[in-house]
Amino acid sequence: MKIQNLIENIIKGVPSLGSFTFTELLGSASSRNVDGIAVSEKDDRKIFLAFMGGEPEGAIFIDGKGTLYGDKAVMLITGDEKYDLFEVKSEISEAIVMGCRIMEKSHIRKGTTSLIPELVTNRSGVGVLSLEILQDKIPLNGVRVSIRKEGKIIGSDITTNDGTVAFRAMYDEYNCVVIDQNHQIRTFPIRFDAASSRIVIDL
């Protein structure tokens, strides 16, 4: 039986604890010390998050291209999904986690995919970072690009027809994470400052 069918059978008839944004979900599950499963469904995308003791311990991402588990699944969470949370027995949650465990917890602690707040004290240290994503010198459209600092997402967006994305960010060193349409994940260290506000990445 497919994992999504198994999970759907588990939560069938279980009343939802509520509908939450990603950030609200993490807070609500933690405050209630929940053992449970959160489900987000939109178009052909499904995300399952398994909680143990209020902490997200497992993740599954499903779309038309296939299924990803654990850290790779978390990398495709944008933060703007809506989740329904269902409480289940701890042994059920633990069994699900065994097949999709999140090993790098900093991936799930991103909290939000919003850009850096306007409240900064040094305006000269902030600018617009433009990234151009190429494949063999051809711009890639529809590719998810995230800018991360110490495991936290600073910004996340999808490339346009010319292969570009732009973020308002503080001058600093970041990891640029590129997830192509085949779910291949690549990470590139970049340095953003006034002299290098436009960076080209050729996959």
N, C-alpha and C positions, 0 to 999 in steps of 0.2 A: 504493500500500500504506500502511495506517495506520502511524503512527510506532511504536506499541507492537508491531505485528507485525514490523516491521523490526528493532527491538531484540531481540525474542524470538528471531528467526532468527539474529541475530548471536551471541547468548550460548548458543544451543542446542548442547549437547554440551561447553560450556566448564565445567570444574570450578570450583565456587565456592571463593573464598578463605576463606569462613566466613560466619557469621550474626552480625550486629552490631546493637546499639542505635545510635541516631543519633550519640551522642557517641563511642562506640567506633568507629563507621565512619570518622568524620573523623580520629581518631587513627591507626587502622590504615592507612588510605589514605595519610596523610601520611608515616608512618614507613617504608612500603614504596615510596614514590614511585610510586604506582600510576597507570597509564593504564587506566581501566576504567569499568564501569557497575555501579551499585548499584540493586537492585530491591526495592521493598517492595510487598506485595500483601495487602490485607485487604478482605473483602467486595467491593464494587464499586470500591474505590479502588486505584489503582496509582500509585506514585511511582518515577520513574527519575532517578538522579543520575549525571551524566557527570563523570569525574575525569580531569584532565590533570596529570601530574607530582605526583600526590598531593593536588591541590587540586580542590575541587568547582567546576566551571566552567559546568555546564549542569544544568537541572532541568525535568522534565515531570511534571505532576499530571493524572491522569485519573480521572473518576468518571462517574456516570450523567448528570451535567449537561453534560459536555463535557471539553475538554482545555485546560490552561493551561501556559504556557511561561515559563522564565526566572524573573524576580523574582516574578511573580504566583504561579507554582507554589510557590516557596519559602515564600511567606507562609502557605500552607496546611499546611506541615509542622508537626506538633504536637511532635515530638521523642520520642514514645513508640512510634514504629514500629520494626519489625525489618527489617533489610536484608540481602540476600545480595549479596556483592561479586564481580564477575567481571572478570578482567584481559583486556583486548583490545589490539589494535595501536593505537599512538598516533594513526595517521591515521584510524582508525575513530572513536575517541573525539573527535578534533578535528572530524570531519564532523558528529557528533551535536551537539556544542556549538554549532556554527554556527547551528543552528536553535532553540536554547533557552538562549542564553548568560545567565548570571547577571551583571547589570551592577553591582548594589549588593551587594558582598560582606558587608557588615554583616548582611544578612538571613540569611545562612547561618552566621554565626558565633555565633548565639544559644546553641549548645551544649546547652542544656536548657530546658525550659519549667517547671522547678520554681520555687517561690516563693522570695523572699529568705530566706537562712538565718537561723536564730535568733541567730547570733553577732553581736550588735550592741552597741556600747558605750553608746549613748544610747537608752535604752528609751523616753524621751518622744518620740523622733523616729520611732516606728514605730506603725502603727495598721492598722485594717482598712478598706480602700477598697472601697466598694460602688458599683457602676455599674448603672444602670437604662437599658436600651436600648428605645426606643420608635420606632414608625413611625406618624406622625400621631396621637400620644398613645396608641397601642395597644401594649402590651408585646410584644416579639418573642421567641419561644421558638426555641431551636436555632440561635442565631447565635454564631459564634466571636468572642470578644473577647480581644485581647492588649494588655498594657501593656508599653511599650517605653521604654528609656532609652538614648540614644546607639546605637541600632541593635540593642541586646540585649534579648531578651524577659525581662521580670521575672515575668510570669505570663500564663497563657493558659487559657481555660475556655469552656464553652458556656453560654449563658443558659438559665435555667429557665423554667417556665411564666409566671412573673411578670416575665420579661424582665431578670432580675438576674444578676450575677456578683459575686464578692467575692474580694479578694486581700489578703494580708498584705504590706504594703510600707512603705518608709521615706517620710516626708514629703518630697515633692519635686515637680518638674514632670515630666510624662510625655507621651508620645504614646499615645493610645488608638486602636488599630486594630480596626475592626469589619469583619468579612467576612460578608456576608449569604448567604442560601441560594442566591443566583444568582451567587456568587463576586464580587460587587461589593465593592471594597475602599475604605473611607473612613477617614481619619485625623483625629483631633480632639486638639488640645493640651489638657491638663487640669493643674490644680494641686491636689495632695492635701496637706491639712494638717488640724490638729485641728478647724478651723472648717468644713471642707468634706470630710467623710468619705463623704458620699453625693452622687453626681453623676448627673444625669439627662441622657441624650443622646437627642435626638429626631432621627431620620434624615429 
